[in-house]
């Protein structure tokens, strides 16, 4: 571990600042400033950058660098959540098989010795979420399962163990709705809503509703709209959509395909990672992009962010510990 330390940035800051002039961006235009967490698969790191300056080794705010061995390759999801015992933690998945909780500290670069808990469900885990107060963890594995892990002590993630497995074809995304206290998951053809009962190792999920996303569609990601707490943001192979958490209405907002993740800041600005279908650096990752595309509050493309070495971004999320 490097011992250089940095102050933790305030997640999802809403302070307006001029954005740097990049592809598709007018230098005179002012955009909001906030932090963006990316799953970068070429160096296989989770990284955090400020939105309002070009991205580089000089501007990176945090990295999680687990290496690529033992199921850690192809990092594909990250969320940040607050805990009573550890403060902010990072929830991480790697499609090679690993899922983990990382104790986020002030170190610039964190590694495997900062992992509080890890499991290897395999079956291509693509997303992870923590159920607050219960300390339970839910993992979506794209081979077709949701895995629920329950602890014997909420304050001790090392006590987590698998307590329930639910079949869900193409499971790719999970998100906790803290307003209605429901777990959302997305996969093939549907977004599904689950209630949560029990505590500790007796925690269980029960299907409450299935919401059609327009079959045949492979649901991919779920995220919060930090501009509208009643909406979830979702992508599948052919569209980007909103899902109303109260009426369950699904509304297409872009008809672009291969969008791997889509997030929205409280200012209304948003950003996505859209796979290019092209490989880079001699590998086989057709599901990545060398840049993150940003949009203004009206939904028009504004600027992009990339890295000098040629990143392979899979997902990008607002760095926030909030559920909405």
DRENDO-1510 file (C-alpha; in Angstrom, 1 decimal, always signed):
<recs>
REC; n; res; u; v; w
REC; 1; UNK; +0.0; +0.0; +0.0 .
REC; 2; UNK; +1.2; +3.5; -0.7 .
REC; 3; UNK; +1.2; +5.7; +2.3 .
REC; 4; UNK; +0.2; +8.9; +0.5 .
REC; 5; UNK; -3.1; +10.0; +2.0 .
REC; 6; UNK; -5.8; +12.2; +0.7 .
REC; 7; UNK; -8.9; +13.7; +2.3 .
REC; 8; UNK; -12.1; +11.9; +1.4 .
REC; 9; UNK; -14.0; +13.9; -1.1 .
REC; 10; UNK; -17.6; +14.8; -0.3 .
REC; 11; UNK; -19.6; +12.4; -2.4 .
REC; 12; UNK; -21.7; +13.8; -5.2 .
REC; 13; UNK; -20.9; +17.5; -4.4 .
REC; 14; UNK; -23.3; +19.9; -6.0 .
REC; 15; UNK; -20.8; +22.8; -6.3 .
REC; 16; UNK; -20.8; +24.3; -9.8 .
REC; 17; UNK; -17.4; +24.7; -11.5 .
REC; 18; UNK; -16.2; +25.2; -15.1 .
REC; 19; UNK; -15.4; +21.9; -16.8 .
REC; 20; UNK; -12.2; +21.6; -18.8 .
REC; 21; UNK; -12.4; +21.9; -22.6 .
REC; 22; UNK; -12.6; +18.4; -24.0 .
REC; 23; UNK; -14.1; +16.6; -27.0 .
REC; 24; UNK; -17.6; +17.9; -27.5 .
REC; 25; UNK; -17.4; +20.5; -24.7 .
REC; 26; UNK; -17.6; +24.3; -25.0 .
REC; 27; UNK; -14.9; +25.9; -22.8 .
REC; 28; UNK; -17.4; +28.7; -21.9 .
REC; 29; UNK; -19.9; +26.2; -20.6 .
REC; 30; UNK; -20.1; +25.6; -16.8 .
REC; 31; UNK; -21.0; +22.2; -15.5 .
REC; 32; UNK; -21.4; +20.8; -12.0 .
REC; 33; UNK; -18.5; +19.3; -10.2 .
REC; 34; UNK; -18.8; +15.9; -8.6 .
REC; 35; UNK; -16.8; +12.7; -8.3 .
REC; 36; UNK; -17.1; +9.7; -10.6 .
REC; 37; UNK; -16.1; +6.1; -9.7 .
REC; 38; UNK; -15.2; +3.9; -12.6 .
REC; 39; UNK; -14.5; +0.2; -13.2 .
REC; 40; UNK; -11.4; +0.3; -15.3 .
REC; 41; UNK; -10.6; -3.2; -16.6 .
REC; 42; UNK; -7.3; -2.7; -18.4 .
REC; 43; UNK; -5.4; -1.9; -15.2 .
REC; 44; UNK; -8.2; -3.7; -13.3 .
REC; 45; UNK; -8.8; -1.0; -10.8 .
REC; 46; UNK; -11.7; +0.9; -9.2 .
REC; 47; UNK; -10.8; +4.6; -9.6 .
REC; 48; UNK; -12.4; +7.9; -8.5 .
REC; 49; UNK; -11.9; +11.1; -10.5 .
REC; 50; UNK; -13.4; +14.6; -10.3 .
REC; 51; UNK; -15.7; +15.3; -13.2 .
REC; 52; UNK; -14.6; +18.9; -13.8 .
REC; 53; UNK; -10.9; +18.3; -14.7 .
REC; 54; UNK; -9.1; +16.0; -17.2 .
REC; 55; UNK; -8.4; +12.5; -15.7 .
REC; 56; UNK; -4.9; +11.4; -15.1 .
REC; 57; UNK; -2.5; +10.0; -12.4 .
REC; 58; UNK; -2.4; +13.6; -11.1 .
REC; 59; UNK; -6.1; +14.0; -10.7 .
REC; 60; UNK; -7.1; +10.5; -9.5 .
REC; 61; UNK; -8.6; +10.6; -5.9 .
REC; 62; UNK; -8.7; +6.9; -5.0 .
REC; 63; UNK; -7.8; +3.5; -6.4 .
REC; 64; UNK; -8.7; +0.0; -5.4 .
REC; 65; UNK; -6.1; -2.3; -6.9 .
REC; 66; UNK; -6.7; -6.0; -6.1 .
REC; 67; UNK; -4.6; -7.5; -8.9 .
REC; 68; UNK; -6.2; -9.9; -11.4 .
REC; 69; UNK; -5.5; -13.3; -9.8 .
REC; 70; UNK; -7.8; -15.6; -7.9 .
REC; 71; UNK; -11.1; -14.3; -9.3 .
REC; 72; UNK; -10.4; -10.6; -9.2 .
REC; 73; UNK; -10.1; -9.9; -13.0 .
REC; 74; UNK; -12.6; -7.7; -14.9 .
REC; 75; UNK; -13.9; -5.5; -12.1 .
REC; 76; UNK; -17.4; -4.7; -13.1 .
REC; 77; UNK; -19.3; -3.0; -10.3 .
REC; 78; UNK; -18.7; -0.6; -7.4 .
REC; 79; UNK; -21.0; +1.1; -5.0 .
REC; 80; UNK; -20.2; +3.1; -1.8 .
REC; 81; UNK; -22.2; +2.8; +1.3 .
REC; 82; UNK; -22.0; +4.1; +4.9 .
REC; 83; UNK; -21.7; +1.7; +7.8 .
REC; 84; UNK; -21.8; +2.3; +11.5 .
REC; 85; UNK; -18.7; +0.2; +12.2 .
REC; 86; UNK; -16.3; +1.3; +9.4 .
REC; 87; UNK; -17.7; +4.5; +7.9 .
REC; 88; UNK; -17.6; +4.4; +4.1 .
REC; 89; UNK; -17.1; +1.1; +2.4 .
REC; 90; UNK; -16.8; +0.1; -1.3 .
REC; 91; UNK; -18.8; -2.8; -2.6 .
REC; 92; UNK; -17.1; -4.5; -5.5 .
REC; 93; UNK; -17.6; -7.3; -7.9 .
REC; 94; UNK; -15.3; -8.9; -10.5 .
REC; 95; UNK; -16.9; -11.0; -13.3 .
REC; 96; UNK; -14.1; -13.6; -12.9 .
REC; 97; UNK; -15.8; -14.6; -9.7 .
REC; 98; UNK; -15.1; -12.4; -6.7 .
REC; 99; UNK; -17.3; -10.1; -4.6 .
REC; 100; UNK; -16.0; -8.0; -1.7 .
REC; 101; UNK; -16.5; -5.2; +0.8 .
REC; 102; UNK; -13.5; -2.8; +1.0 .
REC; 103; UNK; -12.8; -0.6; +4.0 .
REC; 104; UNK; -12.2; +2.8; +2.3 .
REC; 105; UNK; -9.6; +4.8; +4.1 .
REC; 106; UNK; -7.6; +7.9; +3.4 .
REC; 107; UNK; -5.0; +6.0; +1.4 .
REC; 108; UNK; -4.7; +6.9; -2.2 .
REC; 109; UNK; -4.2; +3.2; -3.3 .
REC; 110; UNK; -5.9; +0.4; -1.4 .
REC; 111; UNK; -5.3; -3.3; -2.0 .
REC; 112; UNK; -6.4; -6.7; -0.8 .
REC; 113; UNK; -5.3; -6.2; +2.8 .
REC; 114; UNK; -8.1; -3.5; +3.0 .
REC; 115; UNK; -10.8; -6.1; +2.2 .
REC; 116; UNK; -13.2; -6.7; +5.1 .
REC; 117; UNK; -15.0; -9.6; +3.4 .
REC; 118; UNK; -14.9; -11.5; +0.2 .
REC; 119; UNK; -16.6; -14.5; -1.3 .
REC; 120; UNK; -16.3; -16.3; -4.6 .
REC; 121; UNK; -19.8; -17.2; -5.9 .
REC; 122; UNK; -18.4; -17.4; -9.5 .
REC; 123; UNK; -21.1; -17.5; -12.2 .
REC; 124; UNK; -20.0; -14.0; -13.4 .
REC; 125; UNK; -21.1; -11.7; -10.5 .
REC; 126; UNK; -22.0; -8.3; -12.1 .
REC; 127; UNK; -23.5; -6.2; -9.3 .
REC; 128; UNK; -23.6; -5.9; -5.5 .
REC; 129; UNK; -25.7; -4.1; -2.9 .
REC; 130; UNK; -25.8; -3.8; +0.9 .
REC; 131; UNK; -29.1; -3.8; +2.8 .
REC; 132; UNK; -28.7; -1.2; +5.5 .
REC; 133; UNK; -29.2; -1.9; +9.2 .
REC; 134; UNK; -29.2; -5.7; +8.4 .
REC; 135; UNK; -25.7; -5.7; +7.0 .
REC; 136; UNK; -26.8; -8.3; +4.4 .
REC; 137; UNK; -25.3; -8.4; +0.9 .
REC; 138; UNK; -27.0; -9.2; -2.4 .
REC; 139; UNK; -25.0; -10.2; -5.5 .
REC; 140; UNK; -26.4; -10.5; -9.0 .
REC; 141; UNK; -24.6; -13.1; -11.1 .
REC; 142; UNK; -25.3; -12.9; -14.8 .
REC; 143; UNK; -25.3; -16.7; -15.2 .
REC; 144; UNK; -28.8; -16.4; -13.6 .
REC; 145; UNK; -28.8; -16.0; -9.8 .
REC; 146; UNK; -29.2; -13.6; -7.0 .
REC; 147; UNK; -27.1; -14.5; -3.9 .
REC; 148; UNK; -28.0; -13.3; -0.5 .
REC; 149; UNK; -25.4; -13.3; +2.3 .
REC; 150; UNK; -26.4; -12.8; +5.9 .
REC; 151; UNK; -24.1; -12.0; +8.9 .
REC; 152; UNK; -24.2; -13.2; +12.5 .
REC; 153; UNK; -23.0; -9.7; +13.5 .
REC; 154; UNK; -24.0; -6.6; +11.5 .
REC; 155; UNK; -20.8; -4.9; +12.6 .
REC; 156; UNK; -18.6; -7.7; +11.4 .
REC; 157; UNK; -18.7; -8.4; +7.7 .
REC; 158; UNK; -16.4; -11.4; +8.1 .
REC; 159; UNK; -19.4; -13.3; +9.6 .
REC; 160; UNK; -21.3; -13.1; +6.3 .
REC; 161; UNK; -22.4; -16.4; +4.8 .
REC; 162; UNK; -24.6; -17.5; +1.9 .
REC; 163; UNK; -28.2; -17.9; +3.1 .
REC; 164; UNK; -30.4; -17.8; +0.0 .
REC; 165; UNK; -30.0; -18.3; -3.8 .
REC; 166; UNK; -32.7; -17.1; -6.1 .
REC; 167; UNK; -32.9; -18.0; -9.8 .
REC; 168; UNK; -33.2; -14.9; -12.1 .
REC; 169; UNK; -32.2; -15.3; -15.7 .
REC; 170; UNK; -29.5; -12.8; -16.8 .
REC; 171; UNK; -29.3; -11.1; -13.4 .
REC; 172; UNK; -27.0; -8.1; -13.9 .
REC; 173; UNK; -28.0; -5.2; -11.6 .
REC; 174; UNK; -29.2; -4.6; -8.0 .
REC; 175; UNK; -30.1; -1.5; -6.1 .
REC; 176; UNK; -31.7; -0.8; -2.6 .
REC; 177; UNK; -34.7; +1.5; -2.6 .
REC; 178; UNK; -34.4; +3.1; +0.9 .
REC; 179; UNK; -37.7; +5.0; +0.5 .
REC; 180; UNK; -39.9; +2.0; +0.1 .
REC; 181; UNK; -37.4; -0.5; +1.7 .
REC; 182; UNK; -37.3; -2.8; -1.3 .
REC; 183; UNK; -34.5; -4.5; -3.2 .
REC; 184; UNK; -34.6; -4.0; -7.0 .
REC; 185; UNK; -32.8; -6.4; -9.4 .
REC; 186; UNK; -32.7; -6.4; -13.2 .
REC; 187; UNK; -32.0; -9.2; -15.7 .
REC; 188; UNK; -33.5; -10.7; -18.8 .
REC; 189; UNK; -36.8; -9.1; -19.7 .
REC; 190; UNK; -37.6; -7.8; -16.2 .
REC; 191; UNK; -36.8; -5.6; -13.3 .
REC; 192; UNK; -37.9; -7.3; -10.1 .
REC; 193; UNK; -38.9; -6.0; -6.7 .
REC; 194; UNK; -38.1; -8.0; -3.5 .
REC; 195; UNK; -39.2; -7.5; +0.1 .
REC; 196; UNK; -36.8; -8.2; +2.9 .
REC; 197; UNK; -37.7; -10.2; +6.0 .
REC; 198; UNK; -35.7; -11.5; +9.0 .
REC; 199; UNK; -32.4; -10.6; +10.4 .
REC; 200; UNK; -28.8; -12.0; +10.5 .
REC; 201; UNK; -28.6; -15.5; +8.9 .
REC; 202; UNK; -32.4; -15.6; +8.8 .
REC; 203; UNK; -32.6; -12.7; +6.3 .
REC; 204; UNK; -34.7; -13.6; +3.2 .
REC; 205; UNK; -35.8; -12.0; +0.0 .
REC; 206; UNK; -39.4; -12.5; -1.4 .
REC; 207; UNK; -40.5; -11.5; -4.9 .
REC; 208; UNK; -43.2; -8.9; -4.7 .
REC; 209; UNK; -43.4; -7.7; -8.3 .
REC; 210; UNK; -41.9; -8.2; -11.8 .
REC; 211; UNK; -41.8; -5.2; -14.1 .
REC; 212; UNK; -41.4; -5.8; -17.8 .
REC; 213; UNK; -38.7; -3.9; -19.5 .
REC; 214; UNK; -39.9; -5.0; -23.0 .
REC; 215; UNK; -38.8; -8.5; -23.9 .
REC; 216; UNK; -36.6; -9.7; -25.4 .
REC; 217; UNK; -34.2; -7.3; -23.5 .
REC; 218; UNK; -31.3; -8.1; -21.3 .
REC; 219; UNK; -31.4; -5.7; -18.3 .
REC; 220; UNK; -27.9; -4.6; -17.4 .
REC; 221; UNK; -27.5; -1.8; -14.8 .
REC; 222; UNK; -29.5; -0.1; -12.1 .
REC; 223; UNK; -28.7; +3.2; -10.6 .
REC; 224; UNK; -30.4; +6.1; -8.7 .
REC; 225; UNK; -31.4; +9.4; -10.3 .
REC; 226; UNK; -30.0; +11.8; -7.8 .
REC; 227; UNK; -32.2; +14.5; -9.5 .
REC; 228; UNK; -35.5; +12.6; -8.9 .
REC; 229; UNK; -35.7; +10.3; -5.9 .
REC; 230; UNK; -38.8; +8.5; -7.3 .
REC; 231; UNK; -36.8; +7.1; -10.3 .
REC; 232; UNK; -34.4; +4.3; -10.9 .
REC; 233; UNK; -32.2; +4.5; -14.0 .
REC; 234; UNK; -31.7; +1.3; -16.0 .
REC; 235; UNK; -30.0; +0.1; -19.1 .
REC; 236; UNK; -30.4; -3.0; -21.2 .
REC; 237; UNK; -28.8; -4.1; -24.5 .
REC; 238; UNK; -31.0; -1.7; -26.6 .
REC; 239; UNK; -32.1; +1.3; -24.5 .
REC; 240; UNK; -31.7; +3.5; -21.4 .
REC; 241; UNK; -34.8; +3.9; -19.3 .
REC; 242; UNK; -36.3; +5.2; -16.1 .
REC; 243; UNK; -38.4; +3.1; -13.8 .
REC; 244; UNK; -40.9; +4.8; -11.5 .
REC; 245; UNK; -40.6; +3.2; -8.1 .
REC; 246; UNK; -44.2; +4.0; -7.2 .
REC; 247; UNK; -46.1; +3.4; -10.5 .
REC; 248; UNK; -43.6; +1.0; -12.0 .
REC; 249; UNK; -43.8; +2.8; -15.3 .
REC; 250; UNK; -40.9; +2.2; -17.6 .
REC; 251; UNK; -39.9; +5.1; -19.9 .
REC; 252; UNK; -37.3; +5.0; -22.6 .
REC; 253; UNK; -35.1; +8.0; -22.6 .
REC; 254; UNK; -32.4; +6.9; -25.1 .
REC; 255; UNK; -32.6; +4.2; -27.7 .
REC; 256; UNK; -28.8; +3.7; -27.8 .
REC; 257; UNK; -27.5; +0.2; -27.4 .
REC; 258; UNK; -24.6; -1.3; -25.5 .
REC; 259; UNK; -24.9; +1.2; -22.6 .
REC; 260; UNK; -23.3; -0.5; -19.7 .
REC; 261; UNK; -24.1; +2.0; -17.0 .
REC; 262; UNK; -26.0; +5.3; -16.7 .
REC; 263; UNK; -25.9; +7.8; -13.8 .
REC; 264; UNK; -27.4; +11.2; -13.0 .
REC; 265; UNK; -26.2; +13.9; -10.7 .
REC; 266; UNK; -28.5; +16.1; -8.6 .
REC; 267; UNK; -27.9; +19.0; -11.1 .
REC; 268; UNK; -29.6; +16.9; -13.8 .
REC; 269; UNK; -26.3; +16.2; -15.6 .
REC; 270; UNK; -25.7; +12.6; -16.4 .
REC; 271; UNK; -23.0; +10.3; -17.8 .
REC; 272; UNK; -22.7; +6.8; -19.2 .
REC; 273; UNK; -20.3; +4.1; -20.4 .
REC; 274; UNK; -21.3; +2.7; -23.8 .
REC; 275; UNK; -19.4; -0.3; -25.1 .
REC; 276; UNK; -17.7; +0.2; -28.5 .
REC; 277; UNK; -17.6; -3.4; -29.6 .
REC; 278; UNK; -13.9; -2.9; -30.3 .
REC; 279; UNK; -11.0; -4.5; -28.5 .
REC; 280; UNK; -8.0; -2.6; -27.1 .
REC; 281; UNK; -4.5; -3.5; -25.9 .
REC; 282; UNK; -4.7; -6.9; -27.7 .
REC; 283; UNK; -7.3; -8.3; -25.3 .
REC; 284; UNK; -10.8; -9.6; -26.0 .
REC; 285; UNK; -12.9; -6.9; -24.1 .
REC; 286; UNK; -15.5; -5.8; -26.6 .
REC; 287; UNK; -17.7; -4.7; -23.8 .
REC; 288; UNK; -15.7; -1.6; -22.7 .
REC; 289; UNK; -15.1; +1.9; -23.8 .
REC; 290; UNK; -12.0; +4.2; -23.6 .
REC; 291; UNK; -14.1; +7.1; -22.4 .
REC; 292; UNK; -17.0; +8.1; -20.3 .
REC; 293; UNK; -19.6; +10.2; -22.1 .
REC; 294; UNK; -21.1; +13.2; -20.1 .
REC; 295; UNK; -24.4; +14.9; -20.8 .
REC; 296; UNK; -25.8; +18.3; -19.8 .
REC; 297; UNK; -28.9; +18.8; -17.7 .
REC; 298; UNK; -31.0; +18.8; -20.9 .
REC; 299; UNK; -29.7; +15.4; -21.9 .
REC; 300; UNK; -27.4; +16.6; -24.7 .
REC; 301; UNK; -23.9; +15.2; -25.0 .
REC; 302; UNK; -21.4; +17.7; -23.5 .
REC; 303; UNK; -17.9; +16.2; -23.0 .
REC; 304; UNK; -16.0; +13.0; -22.4 .
REC; 305; UNK; -13.3; +11.8; -20.0 .
REC; 306; UNK; -10.6; +9.4; -20.8 .
REC; 307; UNK; -7.1; +8.4; -19.5 .
REC; 308; UNK; -3.7; +8.9; -21.2 .
REC; 309; UNK; -2.8; +5.2; -21.2 .
REC; 310; UNK; -6.0; +4.1; -22.9 .
REC; 311; UNK; -8.6; +3.0; -20.3 .
REC; 312; UNK; -11.1; +0.2; -20.7 .
REC; 313; UNK; -14.1; +1.5; -18.8 .
REC; 314; UNK; -16.9; -0.9; -18.0 .
REC; 315; UNK; -19.1; +1.1; -15.6 .
REC; 316; UNK; -19.1; +4.6; -14.2 .
REC; 317; UNK; -21.1; +5.7; -11.2 .
REC; 318; UNK; -21.6; +8.9; -9.1 .
REC; 319; UNK; -19.4; +8.6; -6.1 .
REC; 320; UNK; -22.1; +8.8; -3.4 .
REC; 321; UNK; -23.0; +6.7; -0.3 .
REC; 322; UNK; -26.7; +7.7; -0.7 .
REC; 323; UNK; -29.3; +5.5; -2.2 .
REC; 324; UNK; -31.1; +8.4; -3.9 .
</recs>
